[in-house]
Amino acid sequence: MSTNFYAIEVRNLVKRFGGLTAINDLSFCLADGESLGLIGPNGAGKTTVFSQIMGELIQTSGEIHAYGNDISKLSTPQRIAKGISRTYQVPRPFVGLSVRENIRVGLMPNSIWQLIFNTSDMAREEEVAMSVGLKASDLEKTVSELSMGDLRKLEFARTLATGARVLLLDEVFAGLTSGEVTMIANLIQDLRSQGYSFLIVSHDLPAMTPLVDRVIAIELGAKLAEGSMSEVLSNEAVRTSYLGES
């Protein structure tokens, strides 16, 4: 099948750190509008995969394609310009800025003049904030005033502000209360209905299951299984590696 059908295609990805192979000949694809789960034990290489897709780490070998274009050698800003963005397990807002200013940073790369003259499209900032469930009253708050749930919303706002259509979510439910998990899961479902594509890493399988079309399980950077959540979790190698069963 042509790569034009894929939002993301990873081909034979390898990442070595000295003598350690962190990612071992990994291949998978994410269709446009699809939601794909990536699971595995701690140290399996899930975050390393994200970092390579975003260009934060450069692969030892293999290729990464986005909408049919080889992005393997592009910088992180160039990949963001291709419509790919990510969140982090530990939110990384600009702590000295307000919520509005954090969203503004995501919007700024779209116009060098905004960056030079520090102009602001306040209506767009508010639109992005509202789209993830932040309130108008939240916009002037400092990051330190936000709950963990609202910090997660801000992470979504910052990714959407870049114009991304493919969102890589790294442990998006970590540190949330049960109510906040439901809130973020509903936000993901809403964005899915708008055509966004997702690659989701999470240890919270009950929260992840209704959000994904397929799941890939990896261990030591290599693929163990691929299919529906039930198919993958019934795989003997996955049950031994991830669930600790023998």
URDASUL-V564419 format. One record per pair of residues at least 12 apart in sequence whose C-alpha atoms are under 6 Angstrom apart, sorted by sequence separation. I is the first residue (numbers start at 0). J is the second residue. If there is no record, write none. Layout:
[[I:J] [I:J]]
This chain:
[[12:24] [214:226] [11:24] [12:25] [213:226] [214:227] [11:25] [213:227] [214:228] [11:26] [10:26] [9:26] [9:27] [8:27] [8:28] [54:74] [7:28] [54:75] [131:152] [7:29] [53:75] [6:29] [21:44] [5:29] [6:30] [5:30] [6:31] [5:31] [128:156] [127:156] [167:197] [170:200] [148:179] [164:195] [165:196] [166:197] [167:198] [168:199] [169:200] [170:201] [165:197] [99:138] [98:138] [97:139] [98:140] [97:140] [14:58] [97:141] [13:58] [14:59] [13:59] [13:60] [12:60] [94:142] [12:61] [11:61] [10:61] [10:62] [105:157] [9:63] [106:160] [8:63] [102:157] [105:160] [106:161] [8:64] [105:161] [7:64] [7:65] [6:65] [6:66] [5:66] [3:66] [3:67] [2:67] [84:158] [84:163] [83:163] [82:163] [85:166] [88:169] [82:164] [83:165] [84:166] [85:167] [86:168] [87:169] [88:170] [85:168] [86:169] [32:194] [34:196] [36:198] [37:199] [32:195] [33:196] [34:197] [35:198] [36:199] [37:200] [32:196] [34:198] [31:196] [36:211] [43:218] [35:211] [43:219] [44:220] [34:211] [35:212] [37:214] [39:216] [43:220] [34:212] [35:213] [36:214] [37:215] [38:216] [39:217] [35:214] [37:216] [39:218] [25:221] [23:220] [22:220] [23:221] [21:220] [40:241] [39:241]]
